Amino acid sequence: MYTEAELRVLAAARGEPSVSALAEDLRRSVNYISELVDRMEESGLVHTTRSGKTKHVHRSSAKAIELYDQFVQRYPHIPFPELLGGATLRVLYHLDGPASPTELAEKSGVHRSTVYRSLSPLQHRGIVYRDDGKFVLNDEFEELATLAREFAHHRNRNRIEEHTDTYTILWESLDEFLVQTDEPIGTSAFHVTGPERFQAHDLPLMARERRYYLYSESTDGISPEELCCHVLVIADDTRSRSYCLLLLGEVDVDRDELLDVAARYDVVDDVEALLEYLDTEGETRTESLPTWDEFRDLADEYGVTV
């Protein structure tokens, strides 16, 4: 997520130091630190100001850096930049409870050997321990998982703020996030989703002024299963559920895949309720779902057979 060098700069850059002062403190060349600070500025970790020919470094006020400071200052004998750099923050992101090496590898998108290599130094210092084959954070260091999540949140915010200042992140993971904004975004990593996306499935819904995007560098598009879950995350109301019912009636979705995706977005109960509603033709319904007659009228309006 972030490199050891970047974390060293964050730990050292208190009091708005100059680039040359940082270079001296970290025992690196001015050119190296200058280039590193430039990269960190692009990622929103710091910003710089000039006083004549001198460039000063200011750390971001993000919560992640505040939490990081607390650990660095509370445990000055622990080399956190060295311990947390590379893939370690990726692994810690998912260590908010006991987790096996396999679970951490799958969730973090790294190899099992990377999980062991990342957590072994933390285990050696008593920050992490093993219990029944699973890694667990020591109570004293539980907030390291929160720190990892805050760093990921900061990175996600920086990615969207490159395109707009007005936005709401509705859901996020280590490498992806679902965002609402009033402005169009044309960058390839931002994939259109929400009501506007229904047109791709011959369901021309009335799109609102708000726009919705899934940021992901690893996907080529939004599947019907993902679209259904996105809509449930976007709004918790009858209209949104009706839209999902239309989609499930129009498109032949893979139910197992749908439930897997729903688990990722934490909407399993909602999806199961939709499927049961369709299977029983509305006989089993929650208060947030339309009556079967209401849904059938809506389906007729959009040419969906139910």
N, C-alpha and C positions, 0 to 999 in steps of 0.2 A: 504493500500500500504506500508506505513512505520509506525512504532509505535511511540507513544509519547516519549518513552525513547530514541529511535534512533534520533529523531529530537532534543531532549534536548542535546544529545552528539554533534550533528553537530553544534548547536548554541554555545556550550561551548568550543569546541575543536579548538580554534584559537591559533596560535603560537606554534603548535606542543607540546602540553602538555603531560606529562606522564600519565599513567593509574591511578596512585595513586593520582596525582593532580586533574584529572577529578573526581575521586571518592570523594575527599574532596570537590571540588566545587559543585558537584551535591548531596552531602550528602548521598551517597550510599556506600556500601561496595566495597572494591577493587575487590573481587571475582566477584561480580555482574557486575561491569563495565568491568572487563577483559573479561568475557563471552559475554557481549553485544558487545564489540569492536570486538571480534572474529567473531560474526555473521555479524556485519557491514562490516568487511573486506571481508567476503565471498560474500556479496552482492555488493561489489565495492564502498561502500560509503566512506570508509577510507582505508588507509594502514598503517602498523606499521613498525617501525625500533627499533633496540635495541642499547643501549649504556651501556655496561656492563650488569647489571641485570635490568636496567630500560627500559621499553617499552614505546616508544613515539608514539603518534597518529597523523597521517597526514590526513587531509580531502582530498577527491577527488577534482580534478579541474573541475568537470562537471559543465555545465551551470546551472543545477538545483540548485546546492549548492550555486553558485554565486547569483542567483536570491533570494534564501532563505535568504542569508546573507543580501541582500538589504532590505528585509522586516523586518528582526529582528533588524537591526541597525536603520532603519528609524522610526520604531515604537517600541521602547524598552518597552513601557508600555503595549503592547499587547502580551499575552502569546501564541505565534504562535505554539510552540511544543504541547501545550495542545489543541489548536483549530484545528490543522491540522492532528493530529494523528488518527490512526484507519481508518475508512471508509471515512473520510472527503475529503482526496485527491482524492479518487475514484469518489466522487460526483462532486468535483470541476473540474475534468478533462472534464466533459461534460457541465460545466456552462460557456461556451464561448459566450453565448447569453441567452436571457430569456428562461426558461424551467420550465415546470410544475413538481410537485413532481412525478407524474406517469412517465413522460418522463425520469427524472433523475434516477428513480428506475430501469426502464427497461434497460437503456443504461449502468448503472453502475453495474447491476447485484446484487442489494441489495433491501431490502424491503422498502416500502414507509416510514415506521416508522423510518428506519435508515436514510433516507434522512432528515426527520424533525429533528431527534436527532443530526445529523451532522451539519446542517445549523442553527439550533436555536441559538447556542452561537455566531455565526458570525452575525446573524440578530440582536441579542441583542446589539452588539458592532457597528452596523451600517455598517458592511462590506458587508452584503447581505440585500436586502429588497424584499418585495413582490409587484408585480405590476400585477393587473388583474389575480391573482391566480398563477402567475409564479414567480420563484425566479430569481433575477437579482443581479449581483455583482455591488456594488457601483463603480463609475468611478475611484475613487482613488485606488481601489483594483482589477481592471480588470485583472491585470497580475497574480493573484492567479490561474486563469485557465491555463495560460501559465506555471506557476510553476508546477502545477500538471502534465501537459503534459511532461515537461522536466524531472520530476522525473520518470514518466513511461518510457520515452525514455532511461533514464540512466539504469533503470532496464532491459529493453530489450537488450541494448548493453552489459550489464554484462552477460546476459544469453547466447548470441551468442559468446562472447569472451572467454567463458569457453571451446569452441570447436575450434575456429579459430581466427586468428588476421586479416584475409583478408576477408572482407564482405561488403555488401551494404544493408541497410534496405530500401526496396522499398515501403513498406506500413506498418503502425502500428496502433494498437488501444490500449486500456487500458491493455488487457491481451494477445493479439496476435500480431504477425508481420510476414511479408513476407520478406525473406532475400535471397540474391544472394551471393554465395560463390564458391570458386574453390575447396573446400575440402569436402569430404563426411562426413555426420554427422549421427551417428547411434543411437542417443538418441531417445527414444519413443515420446517425445514431439515435435520433429522436423519431419514433414510429407513431404515426397517428393511431389513436384508439378512441374508445368512448362512442357516443352516438354517431359521430361523423363516420366512423369506420364501418357502420352497418351497411352503408351504400355498396361496399365491396361484396356483400352477400344479398344484393337485390332487395334491400330493406331501407328505402330512403327515408330515414327518420328525420324529424324536424330538429336540426342541429342547433344547439344554443350558441350564444356568442362565445362562451368559454370553450377552450380547446384543451384536449387531453393527449398526452404523449407518454409512451413508455421509452425511457432511455435504456438502451442496451446495445453494446458493441458486438454481441455474440449471436444476435438473431437477425434473420432476413425479413421478418414480418410478424404480424400478429395472427395467431391461430384463432379459430372460433372459440376454442376452449379458453384461451387467454382473454379474449374479448368479453366473454360472459363474466369472467371473474373480475375484470377491470371495471365493468359497469356496476357490479355489486359493491366494489370498493368506492367508486365515485359517489354513489348516492344510495342511501338506505331508505328507499321509498317504493311504493307500489308501482309507479311508472317504470322505474329502473328494472324491477323484477319482471314486469310485463314485457319490456324490451328483451330481456334474457329469454323469456318463454318463447317469444317470436323467433329468436335466433335458434333456439334448441328445436323448434318445430320446423324451421326452414332448412337447417343444415344437419347433415348426418355426422354428429360428433361422436368421438370415442369416449364413452362414459368413464372408463378407467383413467384415461388421460385427463379428462375433465376434473375428476376427483383429486388426481395428483396435483394438478395446477391449483385447484381450490385450496388444498392443504398449504401450498406455498403462499397463497394470498390470505390465508386464515378465513376463508369463507365456506368451509366444508358444510356447515349446518345449512347455510342458505342454498347451496347447490343441491344438497340432498332433498331439501324441501321442494325445490323446483322440479326435480326429477320425479319425486313421488306425486306431485300435483299433476304432472303430465300423464304418468302411468295410471292414475286413478280418475283421469278426466275431471279433476277439480274436486273430487269427493274428499280428498285429504288436502286441506289447505290451511295456511296460517292467516292471521288477520292482515298481513302485509301483502297478500296475494289477491288478485281480482277474483270475482266469482267466475265460474266456468262460462256462463253466458257472456259476461263482459269480455273475457279473453277471446271467446269465439268470435264476437263481433269485431274485435280489434284484429284478429287473424284474418277474417274475411276482408277487412279494409286493406290489408297488405298482401292479400293473395296467398296466405299461408294455410296449408291444409292441416287441421288438427283432428 
